[in-house]
Amino acid sequence: MYSSFALVLLILQQKRVSLLMASAVFEGASIGPLIDLAIQIDPSVLVASFVGTALAFACFSGAAMLARRREYLYLGGLLSSGVSVLLWLHFASSIFGGSTALFMTEIYLGLLVFVGYMIVDTQDIIEKAHLGDLDYVKHALTLFTDFVAVFVRILIIMLKNSAEKSEKKKKRRD
């Protein structure tokens, strides 16, 4: 009886890992056009934004791991309000005509919010692990979502800066 129960748990765990991989594929497919644009504009921007995101993820997750227990969990409410502000900014920009300044405000505010979520989610995972929740698939999905959200925003910021630099170079040549 015990071996059949363990087999069922193993099959369920494999199914959950497969769903995690499928969500990673779909996430990659959804940001594929942005990555293609980055390769067309300047391929070094793609690598630099990935390295920057990885460094930010390592630093902020490290800070969350080294902090006292539950120290940053209280930022969750503030970050949720930040997501609400982002939602209303997006609605305002679609209703009143989106300007570049409003879009960049959304990007920078979103970067700030999702870096904060890196800290809160890491500390939340650590706290759940202390309480016995060792669901690594769910925790991996949470951190992967945070990583992609920060990566997309850093990539957009770097692409905008790269495009502005190339325009300035063009004007100097002419």
C-alpha atoms as one frame of an Amber mdcrd trajectory, in Angstrom:
protein
   0.000   0.000   0.000   2.770   2.417   0.871   4.577   1.932  -2.426   1.431
   2.695  -4.454   0.878   5.869  -2.396   4.488   6.925  -3.013   4.046   6.208
  -6.708   0.932   8.398  -6.862   2.799  11.224  -5.099   5.704  10.879  -7.518
   3.366  11.048 -10.511   1.630  14.124  -9.096   4.990  15.779  -8.442   6.132
  15.041 -12.001   2.892  16.516 -13.306   3.419  19.699 -11.279   7.010  20.033
 -12.510   5.754  19.543 -16.075   3.206  22.326 -15.529   6.000  24.546 -14.165
   8.051  23.893 -17.293   5.019  24.579 -19.493   4.436  27.895 -17.753   8.113
  28.744 -18.303   7.733  27.973 -22.023   4.622  30.135 -22.281   6.304  32.956
 -20.376   9.260  32.734 -22.747   6.933  32.760 -25.746   5.163  35.842 -24.450
   8.381  37.838 -24.082   9.846  36.412 -27.299   8.922  39.435 -29.465  10.581
  41.770 -26.941  13.730  39.659 -26.985  13.655  39.618 -30.798  13.427  43.413
 -30.795  16.359  43.601 -28.386  18.457  41.383 -30.665  17.609  43.586 -33.655
  18.478  46.821 -31.848  21.531  45.791 -29.843  22.259  42.182 -28.785  24.545
  43.296 -25.958  21.556  44.932 -24.241  19.916  41.527 -23.869  22.932  40.027
 -22.115  23.451  43.106 -19.952  19.820  43.156 -18.829  19.906  39.439 -17.990
  23.100  39.855 -15.973  21.667  42.934 -14.262  18.495  41.056 -13.367  20.479
  38.099 -12.058  22.634  40.400  -9.923  19.590  42.233  -8.580  17.886  38.920
  -7.859  20.953  37.561  -6.052  21.482  40.731  -4.018  17.874  41.278  -2.975
  17.208  37.603  -2.296  20.449  37.477  -0.305  19.323  40.484   1.700  16.007
  38.770   2.392  17.787  35.592   3.481  20.153  37.422   5.819  17.467  39.627
   7.372  15.656  38.802  10.560  12.643  36.572  10.175   9.541  38.321   8.851
  11.321  41.676   8.639  10.339  42.389   5.033   7.022  40.550   4.925   5.267
  43.745   5.969   6.248  45.357   2.662   3.676  43.133   0.965   0.804  45.531
   1.633   2.746  48.499   0.290   3.756  46.523  -2.792   0.159  45.459  -3.400
  -0.805  49.136  -3.333   1.991  49.742  -5.852   0.516  47.123  -8.183  -2.860
  48.833  -7.818  -1.287  52.161  -8.765   0.306  50.479 -11.788  -3.093  49.160
 -12.832  -4.679  52.607 -12.600  -1.744  54.197 -14.442  -2.195  51.702 -17.243
  -5.934  52.437 -17.446  -5.252  56.174 -17.434  -2.690  55.885 -20.201  -5.050
  53.830 -22.365  -7.985  56.190 -21.822  -6.190  59.541 -22.101  -3.649  58.542
 -24.703  -0.382  57.010 -23.644   2.615  59.271 -23.564   6.198  58.110 -23.390
   6.662  59.776 -20.016   3.687  57.950 -18.532   4.894  54.652 -20.004   8.365
  55.115 -18.539   6.824  56.026 -15.182   4.946  52.720 -15.328   8.152  50.861
 -16.173  10.254  52.415 -13.394   7.496  52.076 -10.792   6.931  48.480 -11.908
  10.645  47.773 -11.564  10.604  49.148  -8.039   7.509  47.127  -7.122   8.765
  43.832  -8.530  12.205  44.186  -6.966  10.333  44.629  -3.715   8.374  41.476
  -4.481  11.671  39.623  -4.908  12.486  40.464  -1.307   9.024  39.757   0.076
   8.560  36.492  -1.826  12.003  35.216  -0.837  11.334  35.939   2.801   7.848
  34.449   2.507   9.317  31.242   1.067  11.870  31.084   3.880   9.147  31.599
   6.469   6.957  28.920   4.889   9.927  26.528   4.871  10.416  27.139   8.593
   6.774  26.204   9.079   7.158  22.995   7.044   5.906  24.020   3.590   8.602
  22.628   1.284   6.658  22.906  -1.968   9.603  23.723  -4.203   7.538  23.792
  -7.394   5.250  26.563  -6.139   8.197  28.494  -4.715  10.146  28.174  -7.964
   7.163  29.498  -9.922   6.864  32.474  -7.577  10.529  33.428  -7.914  10.545
  32.773 -11.673   7.616  35.146 -12.118   9.451  37.821 -10.114  12.619  37.285
 -12.151  10.831  37.632 -15.495   8.926  40.733 -14.362  12.168  42.462 -13.371
  13.996  41.238 -16.502  11.347  42.648 -18.844  11.423  46.050 -17.165  15.216
  46.276 -17.123  15.315  45.212 -20.774  12.811  47.915 -21.785  14.764  50.572
 -19.889  18.036  49.499 -21.491  16.476  49.324 -24.965  15.126  52.846 -24.605
  18.528  54.114 -23.487  20.245  52.288 -26.358  17.818  53.729 -28.897  18.375
  57.242 -27.541  22.164  56.785 -27.784  21.936  55.595 -31.381  19.720  58.574
 -32.289  22.263  60.977 -30.763  25.051  59.318 -32.748  23.012  59.663 -35.946
  22.412  63.364 -35.295  26.128  63.956 -34.665  27.043  62.297 -37.980  24.561
  64.412 -39.916
